[in-house]
């Protein structure tokens, strides 16, 4: 019920809670949080004893839930690490028969056998975390598995400006070509559906082929052969200009590399990682309240690794035209609209932004034989080769956006952003050099301005005028003359005046003043304290270092009631220069 007492509407799609199929055997089935993918793991294939196989299967199944491993891709990666671990166990002279036989010595040997790079680190960390779920792992073995190991330094570094510009230009070129192609054919299809063309003519045949392509995912075809293969009908092939993908399905759909280009642009614009881009749902649009009608999109981002309750984030972006972030979303929606409509008919509720058409028939997936979701994890390397760069552009590209361009976290905490992305990055380190040097120079100049300028004496000098914080040798010719020509500075400024002389008779009251200013610091706004008392406190600190720890402690011990009263009057404004 709503807060007004009205019955809430039921969801339009059928919801099924993700389940783990495990009945104590050796096969674990894992479904992802959206029930879109499923994968089975047969633990009988692991080269260890059956009791250990069953124990590992139970531990593995305990994590195949949406609040632990929400993605099938995660369980797949963990399975591969578990397979490597069991192969290593099987090669031991006396392999353990069950989890409780994995001793601290065995675990330490496994840890030392791993590489110090990220792959070895994740193998040790993930397998140890999994085994600790078993209540039989106790004592020294549990301590060894729980022992913290140092995270290896990040291997990726941000791109240089020229290289990253090259990546963005290649992505824009490939995606824009696809967008213009789809828009042109969409206009032709719209005219055909409006009855503009004469039936039977070439433009009419192209329009009919596009209509069939939009509804079914392929142009009109006829089946042939025992395997169920299909071929385009010849009259449409002749009208379209050929039977290749450029003449048929690419007229309305993105290809694998074009979808990857869209993913690269989303990464470069918003600093998103590949997993978030793959799972990106169709943004919701709301019209701008102003007269221009610019649409504002709400991006619903999901990052599974943040844990339950912190996985979801929304961002609002507005299409202001030109190169605004919202324009990319408008273009993405236009380029994928036919694929999204076709998939919605085949699998209602899919609601994914990036959908592309494959040239290879699939194996009866949830979105039909031809369509794929996301950018395709195996596409990034191939795309990078076409763009002329080494390796997948997503990890290094995201680091470049967040560290160099945006200079703020992207779906990370500030601590993770600083520790994992900024501090190890060579470009960030290089950029920090002049900043650190400038700060050091500013600190040096500030220190020079606030050093103790008064002259230290062992005893009073005859003829000097006594002041609250020092004696003055020339009260009428100071650096801060007042209206009457005499010194108009505060008694605190005496510490920075070359006319001032400090002798042991001043030490106790100055030590007490230094301590009073330090205590006052904790009770005041830092900016106000610095403005009022910062320089005096720094000069007194300089004096304490020149006198030494023992002399300063002796001065504090000799503070008299008169000294306290004098300093109280000084701090409360009771004294005038």
C-alpha positions as CSV (number, residue, x, y, z in Angstrom):
1,X,0.0,0.0,0.0
2,X,1.2,3.5,-0.6
3,X,1.3,6.1,2.1
4,X,-2.1,7.4,0.9
5,X,-3.7,4.0,1.3
6,X,-3.8,3.2,-2.4
7,X,-2.8,-0.3,-3.6
8,X,0.5,-0.3,-5.3
9,X,0.6,-1.6,-8.9
10,X,2.2,-5.0,-9.5
11,X,5.4,-5.2,-11.6
12,X,4.9,-5.9,-15.3
13,X,7.7,-8.5,-15.5
14,X,8.0,-11.8,-13.8
15,X,10.6,-11.7,-11.0
16,X,12.5,-14.8,-10.0
17,X,15.0,-14.8,-7.2
18,X,18.4,-15.9,-8.3
19,X,19.1,-19.4,-7.1
20,X,22.0,-21.7,-6.6
21,X,21.4,-25.2,-7.7
22,X,23.4,-27.3,-5.2
23,X,22.2,-30.4,-3.3
24,X,25.4,-31.5,-1.7
25,X,26.8,-33.0,-4.9
26,X,29.7,-32.0,-7.1
27,X,27.9,-29.7,-9.5
28,X,27.2,-26.1,-8.7
29,X,24.9,-24.0,-10.9
30,X,25.2,-20.2,-10.6
31,X,22.7,-17.6,-12.0
32,X,23.6,-14.0,-12.1
33,X,21.5,-11.3,-10.2
34,X,19.4,-10.7,-13.3
35,X,18.9,-14.4,-14.2
36,X,20.2,-13.5,-17.6
37,X,23.2,-15.9,-17.5
38,X,23.8,-19.3,-15.9
39,X,26.9,-21.4,-15.6
40,X,27.5,-24.8,-14.1
41,X,30.7,-25.9,-12.4
42,X,31.6,-29.6,-12.1
43,X,33.9,-30.1,-9.1
44,X,34.5,-33.8,-10.0
45,X,36.8,-32.5,-12.7
46,X,39.2,-31.0,-10.2
47,X,42.4,-33.2,-9.6
48,X,41.9,-33.7,-5.9
49,X,40.3,-36.3,-3.6
50,X,36.5,-36.5,-3.5
51,X,36.1,-35.2,0.1
52,X,38.0,-32.1,-0.9
53,X,36.0,-31.8,-4.0
54,X,32.8,-31.8,-2.0
55,X,34.1,-29.4,0.6
56,X,35.2,-26.9,-2.1
57,X,31.8,-27.3,-3.9
58,X,30.0,-26.4,-0.7
59,X,32.2,-23.4,-0.1
60,X,31.8,-22.3,-3.7
61,X,28.0,-22.7,-3.6
62,X,27.9,-20.6,-0.5
63,X,29.2,-17.6,-2.4
64,X,27.1,-18.0,-5.6
65,X,24.4,-15.6,-4.3
66,X,23.5,-12.1,-5.4
67,X,24.9,-10.6,-2.1
68,X,28.3,-12.3,-2.7
69,X,28.9,-13.1,-6.4
70,X,26.2,-11.4,-8.3
71,X,27.8,-11.9,-11.7
72,X,28.5,-15.2,-13.5
73,X,31.7,-13.6,-14.7
74,X,32.9,-13.4,-11.1
75,X,32.2,-17.1,-10.3
76,X,33.9,-18.0,-13.6
77,X,37.1,-16.1,-12.5
78,X,37.0,-17.7,-9.0
79,X,36.5,-21.1,-10.5
80,X,39.7,-20.7,-12.6
81,X,41.7,-19.7,-9.5
82,X,40.3,-22.7,-7.7
83,X,41.3,-25.0,-10.5
84,X,44.9,-23.6,-10.4
85,X,45.0,-24.2,-6.7
86,X,43.8,-27.8,-6.9
87,X,46.3,-28.5,-9.7
88,X,49.0,-27.2,-7.4
89,X,47.7,-29.3,-4.5
90,X,47.7,-32.5,-6.6
91,X,51.4,-32.0,-7.4
92,X,52.4,-32.2,-3.7
93,X,54.1,-35.3,-2.5
94,X,51.2,-35.9,-0.1
95,X,48.1,-34.0,-1.3
96,X,45.5,-33.1,1.3
97,X,42.4,-35.2,1.3
98,X,40.1,-32.5,2.6
99,X,40.0,-28.8,3.7
100,X,41.1,-29.6,7.3
101,X,44.3,-31.1,6.0
102,X,45.5,-27.9,4.3
103,X,48.0,-26.9,7.0
104,X,49.8,-23.6,7.6
105,X,52.9,-25.1,6.0
106,X,50.9,-26.1,2.9
107,X,49.3,-22.7,2.6
108,X,52.6,-20.9,3.0
109,X,54.1,-23.0,0.3
110,X,51.2,-22.1,-2.0
111,X,51.6,-18.5,-1.2
112,X,55.3,-18.4,-1.9
113,X,54.8,-20.3,-5.2
114,X,52.6,-17.5,-6.5
115,X,53.9,-14.6,-8.6
116,X,54.2,-11.2,-6.9
117,X,52.1,-9.6,-9.6
118,X,48.3,-9.0,-9.5
119,X,47.4,-12.5,-10.7
120,X,49.3,-14.2,-7.8
121,X,48.0,-11.7,-5.3
122,X,44.3,-12.4,-6.3
123,X,44.9,-16.1,-6.3
124,X,46.2,-16.1,-2.7
125,X,43.7,-13.6,-1.4
126,X,40.6,-15.1,-3.0
127,X,41.4,-18.8,-2.3
128,X,42.3,-17.9,1.3
129,X,39.0,-16.0,1.8
130,X,37.0,-18.9,0.4
131,X,38.7,-21.5,2.6
132,X,38.2,-19.4,5.8
133,X,34.4,-19.9,5.3
134,X,34.9,-23.6,6.4
135,X,34.6,-23.9,10.2
136,X,37.2,-26.7,10.2
137,X,39.9,-24.2,9.2
138,X,41.3,-23.0,12.6
139,X,44.5,-22.4,14.4
140,X,47.7,-21.8,12.6
141,X,46.2,-22.6,9.2
142,X,43.5,-19.9,9.7
143,X,46.1,-17.4,10.8
144,X,48.2,-18.1,7.7
145,X,45.3,-17.8,5.4
146,X,44.1,-14.5,7.0
147,X,47.6,-13.0,7.0
148,X,47.6,-9.8,5.1
149,X,49.7,-9.6,2.0
150,X,50.9,-6.5,0.2
151,X,48.9,-5.5,-2.8
152,X,51.2,-5.3,-5.9
153,X,51.6,-1.9,-7.5
154,X,49.2,-1.2,-10.4
155,X,50.6,-2.2,-13.8
156,X,48.5,0.2,-15.8
157,X,49.4,3.9,-16.2
158,X,47.4,6.6,-17.7
159,X,47.7,7.4,-21.4
160,X,49.6,10.4,-22.7
161,X,47.5,13.2,-24.1
162,X,48.3,12.3,-27.8
163,X,47.7,8.6,-27.3
164,X,44.4,9.2,-25.5
165,X,43.3,11.7,-28.1
166,X,44.0,9.0,-30.8
167,X,41.8,6.5,-28.9
168,X,38.9,9.0,-28.6
169,X,39.2,10.0,-32.2
170,X,39.2,6.4,-33.5
171,X,36.1,5.7,-31.3
172,X,34.3,8.8,-32.5
173,X,35.1,8.0,-36.1
174,X,33.9,4.4,-36.0
175,X,30.8,5.2,-34.0
176,X,29.8,8.3,-35.9
177,X,30.0,6.3,-39.2
178,X,27.7,3.7,-37.8
179,X,25.3,6.3,-36.4
180,X,25.1,8.2,-39.8
181,X,24.5,4.8,-41.6
182,X,21.7,3.8,-39.2
183,X,20.0,7.3,-39.3
184,X,20.1,7.3,-43.1
185,X,18.4,3.8,-43.3
186,X,16.0,4.8,-40.5
187,X,14.9,7.7,-42.7
188,X,14.4,5.4,-45.6
189,X,12.4,3.0,-43.5
190,X,10.2,5.8,-42.2
191,X,9.4,6.9,-45.8
192,X,8.6,3.3,-46.8
193,X,6.2,2.9,-43.8
194,X,4.5,6.2,-44.9
195,X,3.9,4.8,-48.3
196,X,6.1,7.2,-50.1
197,X,7.7,4.7,-52.6
198,X,6.1,2.9,-55.5
199,X,5.5,-0.7,-54.8
200,X,8.0,-3.0,-56.6
201,X,10.6,-0.4,-57.2
202,X,14.2,-0.5,-55.8
203,X,13.5,2.0,-53.0
204,X,10.3,0.1,-52.1
205,X,12.2,-3.2,-51.9
206,X,14.9,-1.6,-49.8
207,X,12.2,-0.3,-47.4
208,X,10.5,-3.7,-47.2
209,X,13.9,-5.3,-46.5
210,X,14.6,-2.8,-43.7
211,X,11.1,-3.3,-42.2
212,X,11.8,-7.1,-42.0
213,X,15.3,-6.4,-40.6
214,X,13.9,-4.1,-37.9
215,X,11.2,-6.7,-36.9
216,X,13.3,-10.0,-37.1
217,X,16.9,-9.0,-37.0
218,X,17.6,-10.1,-40.7
219,X,16.4,-9.2,-44.2
220,X,13.9,-11.5,-45.9
221,X,15.5,-14.9,-46.2
222,X,14.7,-18.5,-47.2
223,X,15.9,-21.6,-45.4
224,X,18.1,-24.1,-47.1
225,X,20.2,-27.1,-46.1
226,X,19.6,-29.6,-43.3
227,X,21.2,-27.4,-40.6
228,X,18.6,-24.7,-40.8
229,X,20.8,-22.1,-42.5
230,X,19.2,-19.2,-44.3
231,X,20.1,-17.0,-47.3
232,X,18.7,-13.6,-48.3
233,X,16.1,-13.6,-51.0
234,X,17.8,-12.6,-54.3
235,X,15.5,-9.7,-55.3
236,X,16.3,-7.9,-52.0
237,X,20.0,-8.7,-52.4
238,X,19.9,-7.0,-55.8
239,X,18.1,-4.0,-54.4
240,X,20.3,-3.7,-51.4
241,X,23.5,-4.0,-53.4
242,X,24.8,-7.2,-52.0
243,X,24.4,-10.0,-49.4
244,X,27.2,-8.9,-47.2
245,X,26.7,-7.4,-43.7
246,X,27.4,-3.9,-44.9
247,X,24.5,-4.2,-47.3
248,X,22.1,-6.1,-45.0
249,X,21.9,-6.1,-41.2
250,X,24.5,-3.3,-40.6
251,X,22.0,-0.9,-42.1
252,X,20.1,-0.8,-38.8
253,X,22.4,-2.4,-36.2
254,X,25.8,-1.8,-34.6
255,X,28.5,-4.3,-35.2
256,X,30.7,-5.7,-32.4
257,X,33.5,-3.2,-32.9
258,X,31.1,-0.3,-33.3
259,X,29.4,-1.2,-30.0
260,X,32.9,-1.3,-28.5
261,X,33.5,2.2,-29.9
262,X,30.4,3.4,-28.1
263,X,31.7,1.8,-24.9
264,X,35.1,3.6,-25.3
265,X,33.3,6.9,-25.7
266,X,31.2,6.2,-22.6
267,X,34.4,5.4,-20.7
268,X,36.1,8.6,-22.0
269,X,33.1,10.8,-21.2
270,X,32.1,9.4,-17.8
271,X,35.1,7.5,-16.5
272,X,33.1,4.2,-16.2
273,X,34.8,0.8,-16.2
274,X,33.9,-2.0,-18.6
275,X,31.7,-4.0,-16.3
276,X,29.5,-0.9,-15.6
277,X,29.3,0.0,-19.3
278,X,28.3,-3.6,-20.2
279,X,25.5,-3.6,-17.6
280,X,24.3,0.0,-18.4
281,X,20.5,0.1,-18.6
282,X,18.6,2.4,-20.9
283,X,18.8,5.9,-19.4
284,X,15.5,7.5,-18.5
285,X,14.9,10.9,-20.1
286,X,12.9,13.9,-18.8
287,X,12.3,17.0,-20.8
288,X,13.9,20.2,-19.6
289,X,11.5,22.6,-18.0
290,X,12.9,25.5,-20.0
291,X,11.8,26.6,-23.5
292,X,14.7,24.9,-25.2
293,X,13.5,21.4,-24.3
294,X,17.0,19.8,-23.7
295,X,16.5,16.3,-22.4
296,X,18.1,15.3,-19.2
297,X,19.0,11.6,-18.8
298,X,19.3,9.7,-15.6
299,X,22.1,7.1,-15.8
300,X,21.6,4.2,-13.4
301,X,25.0,2.8,-12.7
302,X,25.7,-0.6,-11.0
303,X,29.1,-1.6,-9.6
304,X,28.9,-5.0,-8.0
305,X,32.2,-4.9,-6.2
306,X,31.1,-2.1,-3.9
307,X,29.0,-4.6,-1.9
308,X,25.4,-4.8,-1.0
309,X,23.7,-1.4,-0.4
310,X,26.4,0.6,-2.2
311,X,26.2,-0.9,-5.7
312,X,23.8,1.6,-7.3
313,X,24.5,5.2,-8.3
314,X,22.6,7.6,-10.5
315,X,23.9,10.5,-12.5
316,X,22.0,13.2,-14.4
317,X,23.4,14.4,-17.7
318,X,21.7,16.9,-20.0
319,X,22.0,17.1,-23.8
320,X,23.0,20.7,-24.4
321,X,24.1,20.0,-27.9
322,X,27.6,19.8,-29.4
323,X,30.1,17.9,-27.3
324,X,28.0,17.9,-24.1
325,X,27.9,14.5,-22.2
326,X,24.2,14.2,-22.8
327,X,24.6,14.4,-26.6
328,X,26.5,11.1,-26.4
329,X,23.6,9.5,-24.6
330,X,21.2,10.8,-27.3
331,X,23.4,9.4,-30.0
332,X,23.7,6.0,-28.2
333,X,19.9,5.7,-27.9
334,X,19.5,6.5,-31.6
335,X,22.2,4.0,-32.7
336,X,20.8,1.2,-30.7
337,X,17.0,1.8,-30.9
338,X,16.3,-0.9,-33.5
339,X,18.4,-3.5,-31.7
340,X,16.7,-2.6,-28.4
341,X,13.2,-2.8,-30.0
342,X,14.0,-6.2,-31.5
343,X,15.4,-7.6,-28.3
344,X,12.4,-6.3,-26.3
345,X,10.1,-8.3,-28.5
346,X,12.2,-11.4,-28.0
347,X,13.0,-11.0,-24.3
348,X,10.8,-8.3,-22.6
349,X,12.5,-6.4,-19.8
350,X,16.1,-6.8,-21.0
351,X,16.5,-3.0,-20.8
352,X,20.2,-2.7,-21.8
353,X,21.6,0.3,-23.6
354,X,24.3,-1.4,-25.7
355,X,23.0,-4.1,-27.9
356,X,24.7,-5.2,-31.2
357,X,24.1,-7.6,-34.0
358,X,26.5,-10.5,-34.5
359,X,27.4,-11.9,-37.9
360,X,27.5,-15.4,-36.3
361,X,24.3,-17.1,-35.2
362,X,24.3,-17.8,-31.5
363,X,23.1,-20.9,-29.6
364,X,19.6,-19.8,-28.6
365,X,20.5,-17.1,-26.1
366,X,17.9,-15.2,-24.1
367,X,18.0,-12.4,-26.8
368,X,17.6,-14.5,-29.9
369,X,20.2,-16.0,-32.2
370,X,21.8,-12.8,-33.4
371,X,21.9,-10.2,-30.8
372,X,24.5,-9.7,-28.0
373,X,24.5,-7.4,-24.9
374,X,27.2,-5.1,-23.8
375,X,30.5,-4.4,-25.6
376,X,31.8,-8.0,-25.6
377,X,34.8,-8.6,-23.3
378,X,36.9,-10.2,-26.1
379,X,36.3,-7.2,-28.4
380,X,38.5,-4.6,-26.7
381,X,41.8,-6.1,-27.8
382,X,40.7,-6.4,-31.4
383,X,39.4,-2.8,-31.3
384,X,42.7,-1.6,-29.9
385,X,44.5,-3.1,-32.8
386,X,42.3,-1.3,-35.3
387,X,42.9,2.0,-33.3
388,X,46.6,1.5,-33.3
389,X,47.1,1.2,-29.6
390,X,48.4,-1.7,-27.4
391,X,46.0,-3.6,-25.2
392,X,42.5,-2.9,-24.1
393,X,41.8,0.8,-23.8
394,X,39.3,0.5,-20.9
395,X,41.4,0.1,-17.8
396,X,44.1,2.6,-18.8
397,X,41.5,4.9,-20.3
398,X,39.4,5.0,-17.2
399,X,42.6,5.7,-15.1
400,X,43.4,8.6,-17.5
401,X,39.9,10.1,-17.2
402,X,39.7,9.9,-13.4
403,X,43.3,10.8,-12.6
404,X,44.3,13.3,-15.3
405,X,41.1,14.8,-16.8
406,X,38.4,14.7,-14.1
407,X,40.8,14.5,-11.1
408,X,38.1,13.0,-8.9
409,X,36.8,9.5,-8.0
410,X,34.6,7.6,-10.4
411,X,32.5,5.1,-8.5
412,X,35.3,4.8,-5.9
413,X,35.9,6.1,-2.5
414,X,38.4,9.0,-2.2
415,X,40.8,6.7,-0.4
416,X,40.7,4.1,-3.2
417,X,41.0,6.8,-5.8
418,X,44.1,8.3,-4.1
419,X,45.8,5.0,-3.2
420,X,45.0,2.9,-6.2
421,X,44.8,5.4,-9.1
422,X,46.5,8.7,-8.3
423,X,49.6,7.9,-6.2
424,X,51.0,5.0,-8.3
425,X,50.4,6.8,-11.6
426,X,53.5,8.2,-13.3
427,X,51.6,11.1,-14.9
428,X,50.1,12.1,-11.6
429,X,53.6,11.9,-10.0
430,X,55.1,14.0,-12.8
431,X,52.3,16.6,-12.5
432,X,52.8,16.8,-8.7
433,X,56.4,17.8,-9.0
434,X,55.9,21.5,-9.7
435,X,53.0,21.6,-7.3
436,X,55.1,20.2,-4.5
437,X,58.0,22.4,-5.4
438,X,55.8,25.5,-5.4
439,X,54.4,24.5,-2.0
440,X,57.9,23.9,-0.6
441,X,59.0,27.3,-1.9
442,X,55.9,29.0,-0.4
443,X,56.6,27.3,2.9
444,X,60.3,28.4,2.8
445,X,59.2,32.0,2.1
446,X,56.6,31.9,4.9
447,X,59.2,30.5,7.3
448,X,61.6,33.3,6.4
449,X,58.9,35.8,7.1
450,X,58.1,34.5,10.5
451,X,61.5,33.6,11.9
452,X,62.6,35.2,15.1
453,X,64.3,38.5,14.2
454,X,65.0,39.7,17.8
455,X,68.5,39.6,19.0
456,X,69.3,37.1,21.8
457,X,71.4,38.4,24.8
458,X,72.7,36.8,27.9
459,X,71.7,39.9,30.1
460,X,69.8,43.2,29.8
461,X,71.6,46.0,27.9
462,X,71.7,49.4,29.6
463,X,69.5,52.0,27.8
464,X,67.1,49.5,26.3
465,X,63.4,50.1,26.9
466,X,61.5,47.3,28.5
467,X,58.4,45.9,26.7
468,X,56.0,43.0,27.4
469,X,57.9,40.4,25.2
470,X,61.3,41.9,24.7
471,X,63.5,45.0,25.3
472,X,63.8,47.6,22.6
473,X,67.0,49.4,21.7
474,X,65.4,52.1,19.5
475,X,61.7,52.6,20.3
476,X,61.5,55.8,18.2
477,X,62.8,54.2,14.9
478,X,61.0,51.0,14.5
479,X,59.9,49.4,11.2
480,X,56.2,50.1,12.1
481,X,56.0,53.8,13.0
482,X,52.7,55.1,14.5
483,X,51.0,58.4,14.0
484,X,53.2,60.1,16.6
485,X,56.4,58.8,15.0
486,X,57.0,56.2,17.7
487,X,56.6,52.4,17.2
488,X,53.0,51.5,16.6
489,X,53.3,47.7,16.4
490,X,51.8,45.1,18.8
491,X,54.1,43.7,21.5
492,X,53.8,40.3,19.6
493,X,55.5,41.9,16.6
494,X,58.6,42.6,18.7
495,X,59.6,39.0,18.1
496,X,60.0,39.8,14.4
497,X,61.8,43.2,14.8
498,X,65.5,43.7,14.6
499,X,65.4,46.4,17.3
500,X,64.2,43.8,19.9
501,X,66.5,42.1,22.4
502,X,65.6,39.0,24.4
503,X,67.5,37.9,27.5
504,X,66.8,35.2,30.1
505,X,64.5,37.5,32.0
506,X,62.0,37.1,29.1
507,X,62.3,33.3,28.7
508,X,59.7,32.3,31.2
509,X,56.9,34.6,30.0
510,X,57.7,33.8,26.4
511,X,57.5,30.0,27.1
512,X,54.2,30.6,28.8
513,X,53.0,32.6,25.8
514,X,54.0,29.9,23.4
515,X,52.1,27.3,25.5
516,X,49.0,29.5,25.8
517,X,48.9,30.1,22.0
518,X,49.2,26.3,21.4
519,X,46.2,25.7,23.7
520,X,44.2,28.4,22.1
521,X,44.8,26.8,18.7
522,X,42.6,23.8,19.7
523,X,39.7,26.0,20.7
524,X,39.6,28.3,17.6
525,X,38.8,28.2,14.0
526,X,42.1,27.2,12.3
527,X,41.9,30.1,9.8
528,X,41.2,32.7,12.4
529,X,43.9,31.4,14.7
530,X,46.4,31.5,11.9
531,X,45.5,35.0,11.1
532,X,45.7,36.3,14.7
533,X,48.3,34.2,16.3
534,X,50.1,32.1,13.7
535,X,53.2,34.2,13.1
536,X,53.8,34.9,16.8
537,X,53.5,31.1,17.5
538,X,55.9,30.3,14.7
539,X,58.5,32.8,16.0
540,X,58.2,31.5,19.6
541,X,58.7,28.0,18.2
542,X,61.9,29.3,16.5
543,X,63.0,30.8,19.8
544,X,62.4,27.5,21.6
545,X,64.6,25.6,19.1
546,X,67.4,28.1,19.4
547,X,67.4,27.9,23.2
548,X,67.1,24.1,23.2
549,X,64.8,21.7,24.9
550,X,66.4,21.9,28.4
551,X,66.4,25.7,28.5
552,X,62.8,25.9,27.3
553,X,61.6,23.3,29.9
554,X,63.5,25.3,32.6
555,X,61.8,28.5,31.4
556,X,58.3,26.8,31.7
557,X,59.1,25.7,35.2
558,X,60.0,29.3,36.2
559,X,56.8,31.0,35.1
560,X,55.6,33.4,37.8
561,X,52.2,34.8,38.7
562,X,53.3,38.1,37.2
563,X,54.3,36.4,34.0
564,X,50.8,34.8,33.7
565,X,49.1,38.0,34.5
566,X,51.1,39.9,31.9
567,X,50.5,37.3,29.1
568,X,46.7,37.2,30.0
569,X,46.6,40.9,29.6
570,X,48.4,40.7,26.3
571,X,46.1,38.0,24.8
572,X,43.0,39.8,26.0
573,X,44.0,43.1,24.5
574,X,44.7,44.8,27.8
575,X,48.1,46.0,26.7
576,X,48.8,48.5,23.9
577,X,52.0,49.1,22.1
